[in-house]
């Protein structure tokens, strides 16, 4: 084989490997967030009836949302576990295991007995599976980010790291489509009675595909280099991360907490706001979330590409400030808002959220050295998800009930986003940093 031909073959092989990595990372996060989103949508729509039927409607709804929030409690433990696993035995093995655990717990949810069938044991089992689901997702997004950031060219890192981050909105798209499709086939009564199980059981097909593609990707070059340099292997990566990089871990925590609060207010709580306060039909709320999430996928990738040109800081700040403004628009909609008004408000909020994600994704990977990157990121990221995302729908529902106006929720969203804005204003720009260091 001539030298030009050999170089062309090597380039083609590298191109295919890059596409495979992007697909595997994106598909895995989409599948895991589909599982998470199906639970969130069902918690807002039917779990108060299926698992908490003895309570009044508001108490049952809060109990269902609290079960969703419990999943976040296990995320820091999962973030630490999969982070250490990824830093010590490989990013690839960690990601395959997290996907397997996530899929297994989701499918098991579809097989659970209801409260009417098993009494108190039904919500207890739901709670335990939710904890396992939260544990599994703890290292998912950060692991996929690390894998892509360390494996693909740095000049387009913002764009590349956007691919695994489409998992949140793309998971919402699949989840709302699955739930809406089942409701369309059997009606809301049939969905509440038995068909809510279908979206959970369908996860087994998605998980099988995700595990298959993930097992075919190559390990991160940065991790391979660490393994070759035995002296760079860290025995206690979390302890070292806390000792050497507490400031950067705090930055991740505050930015992620603000982003996470906005995401769950604009998605899970939006279903509650639309159906309970605005008196909109469930179908209208699901359609609005579907279209908003679909557009957000594009917003994340475009914002990531923009972050490669002008930097991580300005893009993330733009998204956070826009998110506050868009949130106030959403939370000032009047009762009886039309389907088109719901769609417009959701497009505004989720586009702004997509801009935040597109800016912050590469930024997080660029804050830490390779030998403890996965652990440091996953731990701070998962703790932030608890502080920002776990309680946001519950606090939003409580504020809505207590003050009688969604404006209180808009103020809460702004309070969560302001610290993230201050962090990004004061942080150094990280665009172009070497991730093999």
C-alpha positions as CSV (number, residue, x, y, z in Angstrom):
1,X,0.0,0.0,0.0
2,X,1.4,3.4,-1.0
3,X,1.9,6.1,1.7
4,X,-1.0,8.3,0.5
5,X,-3.3,5.3,0.4
6,X,-2.2,4.2,3.9
7,X,-2.7,7.7,5.3
8,X,-6.2,7.9,3.7
9,X,-7.1,4.5,5.1
10,X,-5.9,5.6,8.6
11,X,-7.9,8.8,8.3
12,X,-11.0,6.9,7.2
13,X,-10.6,4.5,10.1
14,X,-10.2,7.4,12.6
15,X,-13.3,9.1,11.1
16,X,-15.4,6.0,11.6
17,X,-14.1,5.6,15.1
18,X,-15.0,9.2,15.9
19,X,-18.5,8.7,14.5
20,X,-18.9,5.5,16.5
21,X,-17.8,7.2,19.7
22,X,-20.2,10.1,19.2
23,X,-23.1,7.8,18.4
24,X,-22.3,5.4,21.3
25,X,-22.0,8.3,23.9
26,X,-25.1,10.1,22.6
27,X,-27.2,7.0,22.3
28,X,-26.3,5.9,25.8
29,X,-27.2,9.3,27.4
30,X,-30.4,9.5,25.4
31,X,-31.4,6.0,26.6
32,X,-30.6,6.7,30.2
33,X,-32.4,10.0,30.2
34,X,-35.3,8.5,28.4
35,X,-35.6,6.2,31.4
36,X,-35.3,9.1,33.8
37,X,-37.8,11.2,31.8
38,X,-40.4,8.4,31.6
39,X,-40.3,8.2,35.4
40,X,-40.6,12.0,35.7
41,X,-43.6,12.3,33.3
42,X,-45.4,9.3,35.0
43,X,-44.7,10.8,38.4
44,X,-46.4,14.0,37.4
45,X,-49.3,12.3,35.6
46,X,-50.2,8.9,37.2
47,X,-48.1,7.8,40.1
48,X,-50.2,9.7,42.6
49,X,-53.1,7.5,41.6
50,X,-51.2,4.2,41.1
51,X,-48.8,4.2,44.1
52,X,-50.3,6.8,46.5
53,X,-54.1,6.5,46.1
54,X,-55.0,7.2,49.7
55,X,-53.8,10.8,49.8
56,X,-55.7,13.9,48.6
57,X,-54.7,14.9,45.0
58,X,-52.1,17.5,46.0
59,X,-50.5,15.3,48.7
60,X,-50.4,12.4,46.3
61,X,-48.8,14.5,43.6
62,X,-46.1,15.8,46.1
63,X,-45.5,12.2,47.3
64,X,-45.0,11.0,43.6
65,X,-42.6,13.9,42.9
66,X,-40.8,13.2,46.2
67,X,-40.2,9.6,44.9
68,X,-38.7,11.1,41.8
69,X,-36.5,13.4,43.9
70,X,-35.3,10.4,46.0
71,X,-33.5,9.1,42.9
72,X,-31.2,12.2,43.1
73,X,-30.1,11.2,46.6
74,X,-28.2,8.3,45.2
75,X,-26.6,10.3,42.4
76,X,-23.6,11.6,44.4
77,X,-22.8,8.0,45.5
78,X,-23.2,6.9,41.9
79,X,-21.1,9.8,40.7
80,X,-18.3,8.9,43.1
81,X,-18.5,5.1,42.4
82,X,-18.5,5.4,38.6
83,X,-16.0,8.3,38.7
84,X,-13.5,6.2,40.6
85,X,-14.2,3.2,38.4
86,X,-13.7,5.3,35.3
87,X,-10.4,6.8,36.6
88,X,-9.0,3.5,37.8
89,X,-10.3,0.8,35.3
90,X,-11.5,2.8,32.4
91,X,-14.1,5.2,31.1
92,X,-15.6,2.6,28.8
93,X,-16.3,-0.1,31.4
94,X,-17.8,2.5,33.7
95,X,-20.3,3.7,31.0
96,X,-21.3,0.2,30.0
97,X,-22.1,-0.8,33.7
98,X,-24.1,2.4,34.4
99,X,-26.2,1.8,31.3
100,X,-26.9,-1.8,32.3
101,X,-28.0,-0.8,35.8
102,X,-30.2,2.0,34.6
103,X,-31.9,-0.2,32.1
104,X,-32.5,-3.1,34.5
105,X,-34.1,-0.8,37.2
106,X,-36.3,0.9,34.6
107,X,-37.6,-2.4,33.1
108,X,-38.3,-3.7,36.7
109,X,-40.4,-0.6,37.3
110,X,-42.7,-1.7,34.5
111,X,-43.3,-5.0,36.3
112,X,-44.1,-3.5,39.7
113,X,-47.4,-4.2,41.5
114,X,-49.6,-1.2,42.2
115,X,-50.8,-0.1,45.6
116,X,-54.1,-1.8,45.1
117,X,-52.3,-5.1,44.4
118,X,-49.6,-5.1,47.1
119,X,-50.3,-2.2,49.5
120,X,-47.4,-0.3,51.0
121,X,-44.8,-2.7,49.5
122,X,-45.6,-1.2,46.0
123,X,-44.3,2.4,46.7
124,X,-41.4,0.9,48.7
125,X,-40.3,-1.1,45.7
126,X,-40.7,1.9,43.5
127,X,-38.5,3.9,45.9
128,X,-35.8,1.3,45.9
129,X,-35.7,1.0,42.1
130,X,-35.6,4.8,41.9
131,X,-32.6,4.8,44.1
132,X,-30.9,2.3,41.9
133,X,-31.8,4.4,38.8
134,X,-30.3,7.5,40.4
135,X,-27.2,5.6,41.4
136,X,-26.7,4.5,37.8
137,X,-27.2,7.9,36.2
138,X,-24.7,9.4,38.6
139,X,-21.7,8.8,36.4
140,X,-23.5,8.8,33.0
141,X,-23.4,12.3,31.6
142,X,-20.0,13.2,33.0
143,X,-18.5,9.9,31.8
144,X,-19.7,10.4,28.3
145,X,-18.4,14.0,28.4
146,X,-15.0,12.9,29.6
147,X,-14.8,10.1,27.0
148,X,-15.6,12.4,24.1
149,X,-13.6,15.4,25.3
150,X,-10.5,13.2,25.7
151,X,-10.9,11.4,22.4
152,X,-11.8,14.0,19.8
153,X,-10.0,17.1,18.4
154,X,-9.8,20.0,20.9
155,X,-10.7,22.7,18.3
156,X,-14.3,21.6,18.2
157,X,-14.6,20.3,21.8
158,X,-17.6,22.4,22.5
159,X,-19.6,20.9,19.7
160,X,-18.4,17.3,20.4
161,X,-19.3,17.5,24.1
162,X,-22.7,18.7,23.1
163,X,-23.6,15.3,21.7
164,X,-23.8,13.4,24.9
165,X,-25.6,16.3,26.5
166,X,-28.5,16.1,24.1
167,X,-29.5,13.1,26.3
168,X,-31.7,15.2,28.5
169,X,-34.0,16.9,25.9
170,X,-33.8,13.9,23.5
171,X,-34.8,11.6,26.4
172,X,-37.8,14.0,27.0
173,X,-38.7,13.8,23.3
174,X,-38.7,10.0,23.4
175,X,-40.5,9.8,26.8
176,X,-43.2,12.3,25.9
177,X,-43.7,10.6,22.5
178,X,-43.9,7.2,24.2
179,X,-46.3,8.3,26.9
180,X,-48.4,10.4,24.5
181,X,-48.5,7.6,22.0
182,X,-49.7,5.1,24.5
183,X,-52.3,7.6,25.8
184,X,-53.5,8.1,22.3
185,X,-53.9,4.4,21.8
186,X,-55.6,3.4,25.0
187,X,-56.9,6.7,26.5
188,X,-55.9,8.2,29.8
189,X,-58.1,5.8,31.8
190,X,-56.3,2.8,30.2
191,X,-52.9,4.5,30.7
192,X,-53.6,5.0,34.4
193,X,-55.0,1.4,34.8
194,X,-52.2,-0.5,33.1
195,X,-50.6,1.0,30.0
196,X,-48.2,3.3,32.0
197,X,-46.0,0.1,32.2
198,X,-45.4,0.1,28.4
199,X,-42.9,3.0,28.2
200,X,-40.9,1.4,31.0
201,X,-40.8,-2.1,29.5
202,X,-39.9,-0.7,26.0
203,X,-36.6,0.4,27.6
204,X,-35.3,-3.1,27.3
205,X,-34.9,-2.7,23.5
206,X,-33.2,0.7,23.8
207,X,-30.8,-0.6,26.5
208,X,-29.8,-3.6,24.4
209,X,-28.8,-1.3,21.5
210,X,-27.0,1.1,23.8
211,X,-24.8,-1.6,25.5
212,X,-24.0,-3.1,22.1
213,X,-22.7,0.1,20.6
214,X,-20.8,1.2,23.8
215,X,-18.9,-2.1,23.9
216,X,-17.5,-1.4,20.5
217,X,-15.9,2.0,21.2
218,X,-12.2,2.4,22.0
219,X,-10.9,3.6,25.3
220,X,-10.0,7.2,25.9
221,X,-6.4,8.1,24.8
222,X,-5.9,10.1,28.0
223,X,-6.8,7.1,30.1
224,X,-4.5,4.8,28.1
225,X,-1.7,7.3,28.7
226,X,-2.4,7.3,32.4
227,X,-2.3,3.5,32.5
228,X,1.1,3.5,30.6
229,X,2.5,6.0,33.2
230,X,2.0,4.0,36.3
231,X,3.0,6.9,38.5
232,X,0.0,8.9,37.3
233,X,-2.6,6.4,38.6
234,X,-4.5,7.9,41.6
235,X,-5.4,5.5,44.4
236,X,-7.9,7.9,46.0
237,X,-9.1,10.3,43.3
238,X,-11.9,11.9,45.3
239,X,-9.6,12.7,48.2
240,X,-7.0,14.2,45.9
241,X,-9.6,16.1,43.9
242,X,-11.0,17.7,47.1
243,X,-7.5,18.5,48.3
244,X,-6.1,20.0,45.1
245,X,-9.2,21.3,43.1
246,X,-11.9,22.4,45.6
247,X,-12.4,25.7,43.8
248,X,-13.1,24.0,40.5
249,X,-15.4,21.4,42.1
250,X,-17.3,24.3,43.6
251,X,-17.6,26.0,40.2
252,X,-19.0,22.8,38.7
253,X,-21.4,22.5,41.6
254,X,-22.8,26.0,41.4
255,X,-23.2,26.1,37.6
256,X,-24.7,22.7,37.4
257,X,-27.1,23.4,40.4
258,X,-28.4,26.5,38.5
259,X,-28.7,24.6,35.2
260,X,-30.4,21.6,36.8
261,X,-33.0,23.7,38.7
262,X,-34.0,25.4,35.5
263,X,-34.1,22.1,33.6
264,X,-36.5,20.4,36.0
265,X,-38.6,23.5,36.4
266,X,-38.9,23.8,32.7
267,X,-39.7,20.1,32.2
268,X,-41.1,18.0,35.1
269,X,-42.6,21.0,36.9
270,X,-43.9,22.4,33.6
271,X,-46.2,19.3,33.4
272,X,-47.6,20.1,36.9
273,X,-47.9,23.9,36.1
274,X,-49.7,23.2,32.8
275,X,-52.1,20.5,34.0
276,X,-52.9,21.6,37.6
277,X,-52.6,25.4,37.6
278,X,-53.2,26.4,33.9
279,X,-55.9,23.7,33.5
280,X,-54.4,22.6,30.2
281,X,-55.1,19.1,28.8
282,X,-52.4,16.6,29.4
283,X,-51.9,16.2,25.7
284,X,-51.2,19.9,25.3
285,X,-48.6,19.8,28.0
286,X,-46.9,16.8,26.6
287,X,-46.9,18.2,23.1
288,X,-45.3,21.5,24.3
289,X,-42.6,19.6,26.2
290,X,-42.1,17.4,23.1
291,X,-41.5,20.3,20.7
292,X,-39.5,22.3,23.2
293,X,-37.2,19.4,23.9
294,X,-36.8,18.6,20.2
295,X,-35.6,22.2,19.4
296,X,-33.4,22.1,22.5
297,X,-31.4,19.3,20.9
298,X,-30.4,21.6,18.1
299,X,-29.8,24.5,20.6
300,X,-27.3,22.5,22.6
301,X,-25.2,21.6,19.5
302,X,-25.3,25.1,18.1
303,X,-24.4,26.6,21.4
304,X,-21.5,24.1,21.7
305,X,-20.2,25.2,18.3
306,X,-20.5,28.9,19.3
307,X,-18.5,28.1,22.5
308,X,-15.7,26.9,20.3
309,X,-15.6,30.3,18.6
310,X,-16.2,32.8,21.4
311,X,-15.6,30.8,24.6
312,X,-17.4,28.9,27.2
313,X,-18.1,31.8,29.5
314,X,-20.1,34.1,27.3
315,X,-22.3,31.3,26.0
316,X,-23.1,29.9,29.4
317,X,-23.8,33.4,30.8
318,X,-26.1,34.1,27.8
319,X,-28.1,31.0,28.5
320,X,-28.4,31.6,32.2
321,X,-29.6,35.2,31.8
322,X,-32.0,34.2,29.0
323,X,-33.2,31.3,31.2
324,X,-34.2,33.7,34.0
325,X,-36.1,35.9,31.5
326,X,-37.8,33.0,29.7
327,X,-38.8,31.5,33.1
328,X,-40.6,34.7,34.1
329,X,-42.5,34.5,30.8
330,X,-43.5,30.9,31.5
331,X,-44.4,31.6,35.1
332,X,-46.7,34.5,34.2
333,X,-48.9,32.6,31.8
334,X,-52.6,33.0,32.8
335,X,-55.0,30.2,33.6
336,X,-56.5,28.8,30.4
337,X,-53.3,29.4,28.3
338,X,-53.7,28.0,24.8
339,X,-51.7,25.1,23.4
340,X,-49.7,27.5,21.2
341,X,-48.9,29.7,24.2
342,X,-47.6,26.7,26.1
343,X,-45.4,25.7,23.1
344,X,-44.0,29.2,22.7
345,X,-43.1,29.4,26.4
346,X,-41.5,26.0,26.4
347,X,-39.5,26.7,23.3
348,X,-38.1,29.9,25.0
349,X,-37.2,28.1,28.2
350,X,-35.7,25.0,26.7
351,X,-33.7,26.9,24.0
352,X,-32.1,29.0,26.8
353,X,-31.4,25.8,28.8
354,X,-29.8,24.3,25.7
355,X,-27.5,27.3,25.4
356,X,-26.4,26.8,29.0
357,X,-25.6,23.2,28.4
358,X,-23.8,23.9,25.2
359,X,-21.5,26.4,27.0
360,X,-20.9,24.5,30.2
361,X,-20.2,21.0,28.9
362,X,-16.7,21.4,27.6
363,X,-16.0,23.9,30.4
364,X,-16.5,21.2,33.0
365,X,-14.1,18.8,31.3
366,X,-11.4,21.5,31.0
367,X,-11.2,22.2,34.8
368,X,-9.5,19.0,35.9
369,X,-6.4,16.9,35.1
370,X,-7.0,13.6,33.3
371,X,-6.0,11.3,36.2
372,X,-8.9,12.4,38.4
373,X,-11.2,14.2,35.9
374,X,-14.0,11.6,35.9
375,X,-14.2,11.4,39.7
376,X,-14.0,15.2,40.3
377,X,-16.6,16.0,37.7
378,X,-19.0,13.2,38.6
379,X,-19.0,14.0,42.3
380,X,-19.5,17.7,42.0
381,X,-22.0,17.3,39.1
382,X,-24.1,14.7,41.0
383,X,-24.2,16.7,44.3
384,X,-25.3,19.7,42.2
385,X,-28.1,17.7,40.6
386,X,-29.4,17.0,44.1
387,X,-29.3,20.6,45.2
388,X,-30.6,22.0,42.0
389,X,-32.8,19.3,40.4
390,X,-34.1,16.9,43.0
391,X,-36.2,19.4,44.9
392,X,-37.1,21.9,42.1
393,X,-40.4,20.3,41.1
394,X,-41.4,19.8,44.7
395,X,-40.4,23.4,45.7
396,X,-42.2,24.7,42.6
397,X,-45.4,22.8,43.5
398,X,-45.2,24.0,47.1
399,X,-44.6,27.6,46.1
400,X,-47.5,27.4,43.6
401,X,-49.8,26.1,46.3
402,X,-48.6,28.4,49.0
403,X,-48.6,31.7,47.1
404,X,-51.2,30.9,44.5
405,X,-49.1,32.3,41.7
406,X,-46.3,30.9,39.5
407,X,-44.4,34.2,39.9
408,X,-43.0,32.8,43.1
409,X,-41.5,29.9,41.1
410,X,-40.0,32.4,38.7
411,X,-38.2,34.1,41.6
412,X,-37.0,30.7,42.9
413,X,-35.6,29.9,39.4
414,X,-33.7,33.3,39.4
415,X,-32.3,32.7,42.8
416,X,-30.9,29.3,41.7
417,X,-29.4,30.8,38.5
418,X,-27.7,33.9,39.9
419,X,-24.8,32.0,41.7
420,X,-24.1,30.2,38.4
421,X,-23.9,33.5,36.6
422,X,-21.5,35.0,39.2
423,X,-19.2,31.9,38.8
424,X,-19.1,32.2,35.1
425,X,-18.4,36.0,35.3
426,X,-15.4,35.4,37.6
427,X,-14.0,32.2,36.2
428,X,-11.1,32.1,33.7
429,X,-11.9,31.1,30.1
430,X,-10.9,27.4,29.5
431,X,-11.4,27.1,25.8
432,X,-8.5,25.1,24.2
433,X,-7.0,23.6,27.3
434,X,-5.0,20.4,26.9
435,X,-6.9,17.5,28.3
436,X,-4.0,15.1,28.3
437,X,-2.2,17.0,31.1
